[in-house]
Amino acid sequence: MATAAKKAPAKKVAAKKAAPAKKVAAKKVAVKKAPAKKRTPNAAFMKPMTPDAALAAVIGATPVPRTEIVKQLWVYIKKHGLQDSKNKRMINADAKLKVLFAGAAQVSMFQLAGLIGKHAT
């Protein structure tokens, strides 16, 4: 009898899915920050300014700081719906604001502070 070579059964090698690489989160080192210094308000912004007749028609004639003038202008703009509906950065002028905006029909909100300076002393 011929010896039959024993064949080892073929092992099925299952293709192992490569495990996704684990992301190693970097440890954040807590850095102690110095306590924030309290900012003192700039006196120039807090100085009451007297509005001229054109500005007084919109916000009133009482002297108020520049920051308050901007706030009151925005209240007027929102109340009368003068902010452009498509481009919110633009302000449409009504009759009172057209005088403040030097005759322009539409002004950017970024130009607003510059235009106020010409009407308040």
C-alpha positions as a Markdown table, in Angstrom:
| # | Residue | x | y | z |
|---|---|---|---|---|
| 1 | Met | 0.0 | 0.0 | 0.0 |
| 2 | Ala | 1.2 | 3.3 | -0.9 |
| 3 | Thr | 1.2 | 5.7 | 1.9 |
| 4 | Ala | -0.9 | 8.5 | 1.1 |
| 5 | Ala | 0.4 | 11.7 | 2.3 |
| 6 | Lys | -1.9 | 13.2 | 4.7 |
| 7 | Lys | -3.0 | 16.5 | 3.5 |
| 8 | Ala | -3.6 | 19.1 | 6.1 |
| 9 | Pro | -7.0 | 20.6 | 5.6 |
| 10 | Ala | -6.7 | 24.0 | 4.1 |
| 11 | Lys | -7.3 | 26.6 | 6.7 |
| 12 | Lys | -9.6 | 29.3 | 5.7 |
| 13 | Val | -8.0 | 32.5 | 6.3 |
| 14 | Ala | -10.7 | 35.0 | 7.0 |
| 15 | Ala | -9.8 | 38.4 | 5.7 |
| 16 | Lys | -9.9 | 40.5 | 8.8 |
| 17 | Lys | -11.2 | 43.9 | 8.4 |
| 18 | Ala | -8.5 | 46.4 | 9.3 |
| 19 | Ala | -9.5 | 48.1 | 12.5 |
| 20 | Pro | -9.9 | 51.8 | 12.0 |
| 21 | Ala | -6.9 | 53.7 | 13.4 |
| 22 | Lys | -7.7 | 55.0 | 16.8 |
| 23 | Lys | -7.4 | 58.7 | 17.1 |
| 24 | Val | -5.4 | 59.6 | 20.1 |
| 25 | Ala | -6.7 | 62.6 | 21.8 |
| 26 | Ala | -4.1 | 65.0 | 22.9 |
| 27 | Lys | -4.3 | 65.8 | 26.5 |
| 28 | Lys | -4.9 | 69.4 | 27.1 |
| 29 | Val | -2.8 | 70.9 | 29.8 |
| 30 | Ala | -4.6 | 73.3 | 32.0 |
| 31 | Val | -2.9 | 76.6 | 31.8 |
| 32 | Lys | -3.7 | 79.0 | 34.6 |
| 33 | Lys | -4.4 | 82.4 | 33.3 |
| 34 | Ala | -4.1 | 85.6 | 35.2 |
| 35 | Pro | -7.4 | 87.0 | 36.3 |
| 36 | Ala | -8.8 | 89.4 | 33.6 |
| 37 | Lys | -8.2 | 93.0 | 34.4 |
| 38 | Lys | -11.3 | 95.0 | 34.6 |
| 39 | Arg | -11.3 | 97.5 | 31.8 |
| 40 | Thr | -11.9 | 101.1 | 32.6 |
| 41 | Pro | -14.4 | 102.8 | 30.3 |
| 42 | Asn | -12.9 | 105.3 | 27.9 |
| 43 | Ala | -13.8 | 108.8 | 29.0 |
| 44 | Ala | -14.3 | 110.0 | 25.4 |
| 45 | Phe | -17.1 | 107.5 | 24.8 |
| 46 | Met | -18.8 | 108.4 | 28.1 |
| 47 | Lys | -18.7 | 112.2 | 27.5 |
| 48 | Pro | -22.2 | 113.5 | 26.8 |
| 49 | Met | -22.5 | 114.9 | 23.3 |
| 50 | Thr | -25.1 | 117.4 | 22.2 |
| 51 | Pro | -27.0 | 116.3 | 19.0 |
| 52 | Asp | -27.7 | 118.9 | 16.3 |
| 53 | Ala | -31.2 | 119.5 | 15.0 |
| 54 | Ala | -31.1 | 116.7 | 12.4 |
| 55 | Leu | -30.0 | 114.1 | 15.0 |
| 56 | Ala | -32.2 | 115.5 | 17.6 |
| 57 | Ala | -35.2 | 114.8 | 15.4 |
| 58 | Val | -34.4 | 111.1 | 15.6 |
| 59 | Ile | -33.1 | 110.6 | 19.2 |
| 60 | Gly | -34.1 | 113.7 | 21.1 |
| 61 | Ala | -32.2 | 116.9 | 22.1 |
| 62 | Thr | -30.8 | 115.8 | 25.5 |
| 63 | Pro | -27.0 | 115.3 | 25.6 |
| 64 | Val | -26.1 | 111.6 | 25.6 |
| 65 | Pro | -22.8 | 109.6 | 25.2 |
| 66 | Arg | -21.8 | 108.4 | 21.7 |
| 67 | Thr | -22.6 | 104.8 | 22.7 |
| 68 | Glu | -26.1 | 105.8 | 23.7 |
| 69 | Ile | -26.6 | 107.7 | 20.4 |
| 70 | Val | -25.9 | 104.5 | 18.4 |
| 71 | Lys | -28.2 | 102.5 | 20.6 |
| 72 | Gln | -31.1 | 105.0 | 20.2 |
| 73 | Leu | -30.5 | 105.1 | 16.4 |
| 74 | Trp | -30.8 | 101.3 | 16.2 |
| 75 | Val | -34.0 | 101.4 | 18.3 |
| 76 | Tyr | -35.4 | 103.9 | 15.7 |
| 77 | Ile | -34.2 | 101.8 | 12.8 |
| 78 | Lys | -35.7 | 98.6 | 14.2 |
| 79 | Lys | -39.0 | 100.4 | 15.2 |
| 80 | His | -39.5 | 101.8 | 11.7 |
| 81 | Gly | -38.3 | 98.6 | 9.8 |
| 82 | Leu | -35.5 | 100.4 | 8.0 |
| 83 | Gln | -33.0 | 97.6 | 7.9 |
| 84 | Asp | -32.8 | 96.1 | 4.4 |
| 85 | Ser | -34.6 | 92.8 | 4.3 |
| 86 | Lys | -32.2 | 91.1 | 1.8 |
| 87 | Asn | -28.9 | 92.6 | 3.1 |
| 88 | Lys | -29.2 | 93.2 | 6.8 |
| 89 | Arg | -26.0 | 95.2 | 6.8 |
| 90 | Met | -27.7 | 98.0 | 4.9 |
| 91 | Ile | -30.0 | 100.7 | 6.4 |
| 92 | Asn | -32.6 | 102.3 | 4.3 |
| 93 | Ala | -33.1 | 106.0 | 5.0 |
| 94 | Asp | -36.5 | 107.6 | 5.7 |
| 95 | Ala | -37.0 | 111.4 | 5.6 |
| 96 | Lys | -35.3 | 111.9 | 9.0 |
| 97 | Leu | -32.4 | 109.6 | 8.4 |
| 98 | Lys | -31.7 | 110.9 | 4.9 |
| 99 | Val | -30.6 | 114.2 | 6.4 |
| 100 | Leu | -28.2 | 112.3 | 8.8 |
| 101 | Phe | -26.9 | 110.2 | 5.9 |
| 102 | Ala | -26.0 | 113.3 | 3.8 |
| 103 | Gly | -28.7 | 112.6 | 1.3 |
| 104 | Ala | -27.9 | 108.9 | 0.7 |
| 105 | Ala | -30.8 | 106.5 | 0.3 |
| 106 | Gln | -29.0 | 103.6 | 1.8 |
| 107 | Val | -26.0 | 103.3 | 4.2 |
| 108 | Ser | -24.0 | 100.4 | 5.6 |
| 109 | Met | -24.2 | 99.9 | 9.3 |
| 110 | Phe | -20.4 | 100.3 | 9.4 |
| 111 | Gln | -20.7 | 103.8 | 8.1 |
| 112 | Leu | -23.3 | 104.7 | 10.8 |
| 113 | Ala | -20.8 | 105.7 | 13.5 |
| 114 | Gly | -18.9 | 107.9 | 11.2 |
| 115 | Leu | -22.0 | 109.7 | 10.1 |
| 116 | Ile | -23.1 | 110.3 | 13.7 |
| 117 | Gly | -19.8 | 112.1 | 14.5 |
| 118 | Lys | -20.8 | 114.9 | 12.1 |
| 119 | His | -24.0 | 115.6 | 13.9 |
| 120 | Ala | -23.0 | 115.5 | 17.5 |
| 121 | Thr | -20.6 | 117.8 | 19.4 |
